[in-house]
Amino acid sequence: MAKVVMICGKISCGKSTYAEQMCIKNNAVLLSVDEIMLALFDQNAGDKHDEYVKRVKKFLFNKSIGLIKIGIDVILDWGFWTKCDRKFAREFYRTHDIKCELHYIDIDDELWKLRLNKRNNLILSGKTDSYFVDDNLAKKFNSIFEIPDRDEIDLWVRF
């Protein structure tokens, strides 16, 4: 039976690049919250952003079930920043008898800041449509992120 792989890590740590590589390597389907959010709202979801993200995640969880049941591996690229999010996902897939893995992308602060600056420069030059992350947003996301406990991690990827 197919499985789901959850990609966990800070914003701009390399999750999406890693997820794309996993899809190619495993002939899997990538499901990304950011891809849908940016396609529908660009950078302009405003006060409704968190509500829309919640709805998109619910949609993608349900969509992943159908893909897995027909034998297609699924890669979930949306951070899984909190222990609560990771626990919910594992329980969701357990109740559907689906194998679930967590791949944690670990990055040191210096490299993280370099990647964040590179990402923002690519956005400003129109070469990518990711979310722009200024210093305040980076601090906010960094404060929300909970490093997974060792027993949560199936594969630890270090940069």
C-alpha positions in Angstrom: 0.0 0.0 0.0 1.1 3.6 -0.7 2.2 5.9 2.1 2.2 9.5 3.0 5.3 11.5 3.9 5.0 14.7 5.9 7.8 17.3 5.4 8.5 19.2 8.6 10.8 22.2 9.0 11.0 26.0 9.4 9.9 28.2 6.6 12.5 28.5 3.8 14.6 25.6 5.1 14.4 23.6 1.9 11.1 21.7 2.4 9.7 22.3 -1.0 12.9 21.5 -2.8 13.2 18.3 -0.8 9.5 17.5 -1.4 9.9 17.9 -5.2 12.9 15.6 -5.1 11.0 13.0 -3.1 8.2 13.1 -5.6 10.5 12.4 -8.5 12.4 9.7 -6.6 9.2 7.9 -5.4 6.9 8.7 -8.3 4.7 10.4 -5.8 2.2 13.3 -5.8 3.0 16.5 -4.1 0.3 18.3 -2.1 1.2 21.8 -1.0 -0.9 24.3 1.0 1.3 27.2 -0.3 0.8 26.2 -3.9 -3.0 26.4 -3.6 -3.0 29.5 -1.4 -0.8 31.4 -3.8 -2.7 30.3 -6.8 -6.0 31.4 -5.3 -5.1 34.5 -3.4 -1.5 35.5 -4.4 -0.2 37.3 -1.3 -3.6 38.8 -0.6 -5.6 36.5 1.7 -5.4 39.2 4.4 -7.3 38.5 7.7 -8.8 35.3 6.2 -5.4 33.7 5.6 -5.4 31.4 8.6 -9.0 30.3 7.9 -8.2 29.5 4.3 -5.1 27.6 5.2 -7.2 25.5 7.6 -9.7 24.7 4.8 -7.0 23.9 2.3 -5.3 21.5 4.8 -8.6 19.7 5.3 -9.1 19.4 1.6 -5.6 18.1 1.1 -5.9 15.5 3.9 -9.0 14.2 2.3 -7.6 14.3 -1.2 -4.5 12.3 0.0 -6.7 9.4 1.2 -8.1 8.9 -2.3 -4.6 9.0 -3.9 -3.1 6.6 -1.3 -6.0 4.1 -1.7 -5.3 3.8 -5.4 -1.6 3.2 -4.7 0.0 6.6 -5.1 2.5 7.8 -2.5 1.7 11.4 -1.3 4.2 14.0 -0.1 2.7 16.7 2.1 4.6 20.0 1.9 3.3 22.3 4.6 5.7 22.4 7.5 4.0 20.6 10.3 5.3 23.2 12.6 3.7 22.2 15.9 3.5 19.0 17.8 -0.3 19.3 17.8 -0.3 19.4 13.9 2.0 16.4 13.7 -0.1 14.4 16.2 -3.3 15.2 14.3 -1.8 14.1 11.0 -0.5 10.8 12.4 -3.9 10.1 14.1 -5.8 11.0 10.9 -3.7 8.5 8.8 -3.7 5.9 11.5 -7.5 5.9 11.5 -7.4 5.2 7.8 -4.8 2.4 8.1 -2.3 4.5 6.1 1.5 4.4 6.7 2.7 7.8 7.6 6.3 9.1 7.9 7.7 12.4 9.1 10.9 13.8 7.4 12.4 16.6 9.4 14.5 19.2 7.6 17.0 20.5 10.1 19.0 23.6 9.2 21.4 25.8 11.2 20.4 29.4 11.8 23.2 30.9 9.5 22.1 28.8 6.5 18.5 29.4 7.3 19.0 33.2 7.1 20.9 32.9 3.9 18.1 30.8 2.3 15.5 33.2 3.6 17.3 36.2 2.0 17.8 34.3 -1.3 14.1 33.4 -1.3 13.0 37.0 -0.7 15.4 38.3 -3.4 13.9 35.8 -5.9 10.4 37.0 -5.0 11.4 40.6 -5.4 12.9 39.9 -8.8 9.8 38.0 -9.9 11.5 34.7 -10.3 9.3 32.8 -7.8 5.9 33.3 -6.3 6.6 32.1 -2.8 5.6 34.1 0.3 7.8 37.1 1.1 9.1 36.8 4.7 10.3 40.0 6.3 12.2 40.0 9.7 9.0 40.3 11.7 7.3 37.4 10.0 10.5 35.3 10.2 10.5 35.9 14.0 6.8 35.0 14.3 7.2 31.8 12.3 10.4 30.9 14.2 8.6 31.3 17.6 5.7 29.1 16.4 8.0 26.3 15.2 8.4 23.3 17.6 11.3 21.1 16.8 10.0 17.5 16.6 11.0 15.1 19.4 13.3 12.3 18.2 10.5 9.7 18.4 8.3 11.8 16.0 11.0 11.7 13.3 11.2 8.9 10.7 14.0 10.5 8.7 16.2 13.4 9.8 17.6 15.5 6.9 20.4 17.9 7.9 21.6 20.8 5.9 
